[in-house]
Amino acid sequence: MRAASAIIIAAFAALMIYATSGLPVPGDPDAPGSGHVSQYYIEHSMEDTHTPNIVTAVLADYRGFDTLGETLVIFTASLACVLILARRIDRD
C-alpha cells in the first residue's frame, strides 16, 4: 500500500512540476497578466470606481463577485468550525 501511495504522490508531484513549468517568471513585465488589463486598472481605477487605492478598487469593484465568493467560502468554513466545536463542548 505504501508503494502505491508513493507512486501516486510522485505522479502528482511530476504533474504539478510539469504544469508550472509553462508559467511566466514572477515579476515578468512581458507576462500575459502584466499586459493591458493591469495597465487599464492603473490608469482608470480612480475614474471608474472613485477609490484612490488601486488594490481596494480591484478587490471591491472590478473583482467584487470573486471576492464575495471567497468571503462566502471562508464564512462557511468558520461557521462549520464553530458549530462543530460548540457541539463538542456540549457533549463534555
N, C-alpha and C positions, 0 to 999 in steps of 0.2 A: 504494500500500500504506500509506503514511503517513497519507493522508486517512482510510482505513478504520480504522486504529488510533486515530486521533484521535477519530473518531466513536464508536467502541466505548468508549473511555475517558471521553468526555464523557457518553455514555448511562449508563455505570456510575456516574459521579460524581453525575449527576442522580438516579439511583435511590437512591443512598446518602443524599443530602440529603433526598429525599422520605421515605425510611424513617425517618430520625432526626428528622424534624420532629414526629412524634407522641409522642416520648419526653418524660417529665417532666424538668423542670429539676433538675440535681444538687442534692441537699440539700433538696428539696421535702418538707415533712412530710406533705403530702396525697398523695404518690405511692403507687401500689399496693404497692410494696416496703417502704414505711415503715409499713404498716398492722399487722395483727395478728401477722404472722409475726415481725418483728423485735422487737416487744414481748414475744412469747412467749419468744424466745431470751433477752432481757434478764432477764425475771422467773423463768424456770425452768431456766436453764443449770446453775446450781450443784446443784440437787436432781436434775436428770436425769443429769448427766454427772460430778458430783463434781470438776469442774475449775474453779478460781477465775478463770481467764482466759476471757472470753467468746469471744474470737477463736479460741483453741485449741479450745474446746468446739464452735464452729460448724464449723471446718475438720476436726477429727479425729472428732467424734462425729455431729453432725447431717448433715454432708455427707461422710462418710467414703468412700463409694464413688466419689463425684465426685472427691475429692482423690486417691484411689488411681488412678483413670483418668488424671488429669492427670500424676501421677508416673510412671505407666507410659509415657505418650507421651514425656515428657522423657527417661526412661531409654532408651527405644528409639532416639530421635534421637541421644543422646550415644553409645550403643553403635555405631550406624551410622557416626558420625563417627570414632570410634576405629578401627573396622575399616577404613574407607576410608583413613585416614591411615597406619595400620600397613602396609597393603598397598602404599601408595605409597612408603614408606620402604624396604621390602624390595626394590622394583624399582631404586631408586637404588643 
